[in-house]
Amino acid sequence: MALEGTIKEFALADILQLISLQKKGGVLSVHQSGMSATITFYKGQIVYAVSSGSEETEKVGRLLITAGKLTEKEISEALHLQEKTGDKIGKILVTSGFISTEDLQEALQTQIKDVVFQILRWKEGGYRFDIQDIEYDKEYETPVPTDFVLMEGVRMLDEWPYIESIIPSDSIIFSQCYKSEDTERLFSSLSTNEIEVFNLINGQRDIKEIVGLTQFSEFEVYKILATLQVSGLISNTSLSARVRETTAGEKEEKRRLWIAVQIAILSFTVSFILILVPIKEMLRFNEILATVEIFKIRTAQKELSYIHRAIHYYFLIHGGLPDSLGILYSEHYLKKRFIADPWGSPFVFERDNPVGSDYKLYSKGMDRVASTRDDLF
């Protein structure tokens, strides 16, 4: 049994909240433009998460090496054992005595937060949640409350636009500023984490490299760098070599695109003015009202499709239809605005059979009377 759809139709934050509320177990797969991520749930809590380009060995190993709790040699030995046993790398690292269980759990939780924050920023793509019984290694992995991770992710999203306005690219190279009396005073007020990131800035590493050298999440590094730049302790010096070669071409491409967009806008504006004048003279008041009704009809049809999808999700999880649309709202399958149609009347939901899967869903339409010709299905 699976729930699937597109991110535009059903936001990932809503999907995560739904899984948490229903305490479901299974695997959520998300994809967007060649990128993908997988999150594993046990009774609505997250036990594991990984994204493309951050496999378990690479991500967890990097976090532990940076924290000084693991060496490259120990990672190599663990990988050699993994080839023989097939066990997860984390379990091998603990049973071999290289790290403690607490070290592993902390690294895995950081990875979970990173993956969730990454996918919450995706605006397009698709998802699929396969409901299934999940087993996890209770000795080495600890389920993380989805609500907690989601609240952290939402908080990060709230702060991200400000951070991104200061640091728009991971290809920026920062340099430490010359220390003066003022900067010395600011430097003395930095936290341990901020000092650690500051010491990695050398005028050669870009942000992507710095993120890879720390034990912190990507968001935490960006936030620290933004703080350091606003404080005047670091300055933006250049772009890294991996993007410098394409910058000139990109600028020219953007310039051409900007010109094309301006021409298109100008053409549309002129055409609209030429068309609008005779139409304004010909349209009568009733025709204007009819145009408004057309927009309402289209809105109602779109809202009906959302409600159908919410009913489908409810049926898959509960094995039956809801008693009313109000239940879909109270159990967070549907937002409150979908309870009533654009004319202010409640959408009509009727079950054909108390235990079946057949139902009727429609809007009463403009006349707000059921079972008339303008009803919308």
N, C-alpha and C positions, 0 to 999 in steps of 0.2 A: 504494500500500500504506500502511495507516494503523494505528496503535495508538490505541485510545480507551477511555475508561472514566470512572469517578468518582473524585474525590480520596479519598473514604472507603475505597474498595476498594483503591486503590494510591496510596500517598503520593507527592507530587510530588518529594520528595527521592530516592525510589527510582527514579522515572522519569528524573530527571536523571542519576543514577548509572548507570542502565542504558544510556542514550544514550552516556554517556562511555565506559563499558567496551566497548561494541560499536563505538565510533568511527563512529557513524552521522551522516549528513547529513540535514537536513530542517528542518521548521518545527513547533514545539510551540505549540499554541494552548490557553490556559487561560481559563476563565470562571467567575465566581461573582457572583451577585446584581447583575447589571447592570455588573459590572467585567470587564475582560478584559486579557490580556497575551499577547504573542507573542515567542518566543525562537527565533532562527535558529542552527542548528548546522552546522559544517563539520568532518567527520571527528571528531565527538564533542566539539568545542570550540565555545564560544559566540562568534559573530561580531557578533550584533546582538540587542538586546532593547528592547521598547517596551511600555508599558502604556496603558490608556485614560486619557485626561486628561494624558498626558505625551508628546505627539508629538515627533518628532525635533527640529523647529525650536525648539519651546518649551523642552524640557529641555536640550538641548545648548547652545542659545543662552544660556539663563539661567546655566548653569554658567560659560560663557566670559565673559559680561558681568560676572558677580560677581567672577570672578578678575582682572578688569581687562585681559583679553586681546581684548576685542571691544566695540564700541559699538553702540548702537541703530541708528545710521545705517548702519553696515556690515551689520547684519542685514537692514535694509530693502533695501539694494542687492543682497545675496545672494538674497533672496526674488524680487526682480525678475528676476535672471538665471535663477533656477530655473524661473520661468514660461516662459522662452524655451527653455531647454535640457532641462528634465526631469531634470537630474542631482540627486543627493542634496545636501542643503544643506551637509553637512560637506565634501564634495569641492569645492564652489564656494567655501567660505570659505578653503580651503587654496590652491586654484589662483589665487584673487584676491589672495593675499598678506595676507589679514586675520589669519590665525592660522598657526601651524606645524603640521606633521603630528603632532608629539608632543602639542601642545595638544588636537587633535581626538581622538587616541587615548585620552588621559587622560580626557577628558569622556565618551567613549563607554563606557569601562570603568566609570566611576562610575555611568553610567546602567544598565549591565548588572547591577551589584551591587544597585542600588536595586530593579530589577524582580524579581530573584530573591528578595531578602529579602521583598518584598511578597507574592509568591505562596506562599512557604513558610509564611506565617502564615494562609493560607486553609485552613479546615477542611472546607468543602463546595464543590461545583461539579464541573465536568467538565474533561477534557483530551482533546486529539487530537494525535497526532504523525504528521505526513505525511512518510514517508521519501522523499527526493528528492535529486537532485544540486544542490548549492548553489554558486553562484559569488559571490564577493565581491571588492571592490576591494582587492587586496593592497597597493596603494601607500598607502592611507589607513586601512584597517581591519586590526586585528591580532586573530587568534583568541585568546580567553582560555580557559585550561584550566578545564573545567567542575568538576573536583575542587577546584580552588582556590576558585572562586566558591562552591561548595557548602559547603566547610569554613568559609568566612567567614560564609555564611548560617546555618549551624548554630551557630556561635559567637554570632552576633547573637541567634538564637532563645534560646540559653541565658541571655543577659544581659537579654533583653527583659522578662520578667516583673518583674524588680526595677525596671527603668527605668519600666515602665508603672505600677508601684505608687506611684511618685513623681510621674509625669506621666501621668495617666489620659486626658487629652484634648488634642487639638491646638488647642482653643479657649481654653486658659488664657493669660492675659496676665501676664507677669512684669514686675517693677520692680527696678531696681538698689537694693541696700540702702545705707543711709548708711555712709560709709566711716569705720571706726574704726581703732585701731592694729592690732587683730586682723585685720580684713578687709584692711587694707593689706598685711599680711604674707602673707595667703593670695593676694591679687591678684598679688603679685610672683612667686609660684610657678606662675602659670598659663602654659600653652603659648600659642603664637601663635594657634592655631586657637580655643582657649578665649577668648582676649582678643577675637578677631574677632566671635565669637557674643555675648559679653558687651556689646560696644559697640553691638550691634543692639537691645538690650533698652532700651525707653524708656517702659514703662508704657502703651503704646498698641497695639503690635504683638502679635498672638497667635502661637502656635508655628508655625502653618501659614504665616504671612507671613514669619517668620524663616527657615524652611526654604527658602522661595522666594528669599530674598535672599542665600543663601550658596552657595558652590561645593562644599559638603559633601553627603554623602548624608543622607537623612532620619534614619537610625539614628545617624549621627555627631552630628547636631545634638541629637537627644533625649538622647544619652549625655552630651554637654557640658552641656546644661541641667540634667540630673539632678545632675551633679557640682557645678555652680554653686549649685544650691539646697541640697544637703546641706552645702556649705561655708558657707552663710549669706551668699553674695555677692548672691543674688537672692531675691525672695520672690514667692509667688503672690498677685496682687492681685484679679483678677476674671476673668470669662469674656468672650469677645469678643461684639460686638453680634449677630453672625450666629446665635448660639445662645441669647442672653439672653432673647429673646422667647419661645422655646419651653420654657425651663427650668421655669417654673411648671406648665405643662400636662403636661410629662413627669413631674414629681414626683407630680402627682395621679394620672396614669395608672399609675405604678409603685406608688403606695399602694393603688389599687384592685386591681391585679394581685396584690400581696402578700397582701391580704385574701382574694382568691379562692383563691390557692394554699394558704393556711393552712386555709381551710374544706375544700378538697379533701383535704388531708392528714389532717385530723381525721376526715372522713367515711370515708376509706379505712381509717384505723387502727381506728375503731369497728367497721366491717364486718368487717375481718380478724379482730378478736378474737372477734366473734360467730360467725364461720364456723370459726375454728381450734379452738374448744373441742370441738364434736361430732366434727370430723374426727380430732382427736388421739385421741379415745376409740375411733373405729372402725377407724383404720388399723392393719393388722398389719405386721409387720416386712418381709414379702415385698413388700407394696404400697409401702412406703417405698423399698425397693431398686428397684422398677419405676419409681418417679418419678425416681430418680437416673439410671437408664438412659435415660429419655426425654430428659433434658438432654444426656446424652452423644451420643445419636443426632442431636439437633439440631446439636450442635457439630461432629460428624463431617461432616454434610451441608454445613455452612457451609465447613469446611476443604476439602472436595472441590471446591467451586465456586472457591475461591482457586487450587487446584492446576490445575484446568482452564484458568483464565485465564493462569497462568504458562506452561503448555504451549503455549497459543495464541500468546503473545508470542514464545516460543522458536522456534516453527515459522515465524512471519512473518519473523523476523530470519535464521534459519539455513536456511530452506527444507526442514527436516526435523524429525522428532521427536527428543527427547533419548533417550539409551540408558537412562537411569534418572532417578529423582527426585533422586538425589544430585547429578547434574550441574546440575539447576536450582538447587540450594542452592549449589554451589561457584561457579557463575557469577552468583550474586546475583539470580536470578529468583524465588527462593522463600526464605522464612525457615526456619530449622532446625526450628522447632516443627511445621511442616506435614509433616514426613517421616513421623511416626508418628501414629496415630489416638488418640482419647481413652482407648482400652483398652490402649495401649502397643504395639500391633502396627504394623509399617510398612504404609503404604498400598500396595496392590498396583497396579503399573503394568505393563501388558503391551502390546507392540506387535504388531498383527496382521500387519504387513508391514514388513520392514526399511527400505523406501524409500517407503512410503505414509504417509497421514495418519490412518489409523484406529488406534485404541488402546482399551484397557480400563483404567479407573481405578476402584478400589473399596476399601472397608474390609471387613475380615473380620468386623467386628461384635463383639458381646459374647462369642461363643464362641471367637473368635480362630482360627477354622478357615475356610479358603477354600472357596468353592463350596457354602455352606450357606444355609439359608433367611434367616438374619439379615444376610447381606452387604448392604452399603449402596453404591449406585451414584450 
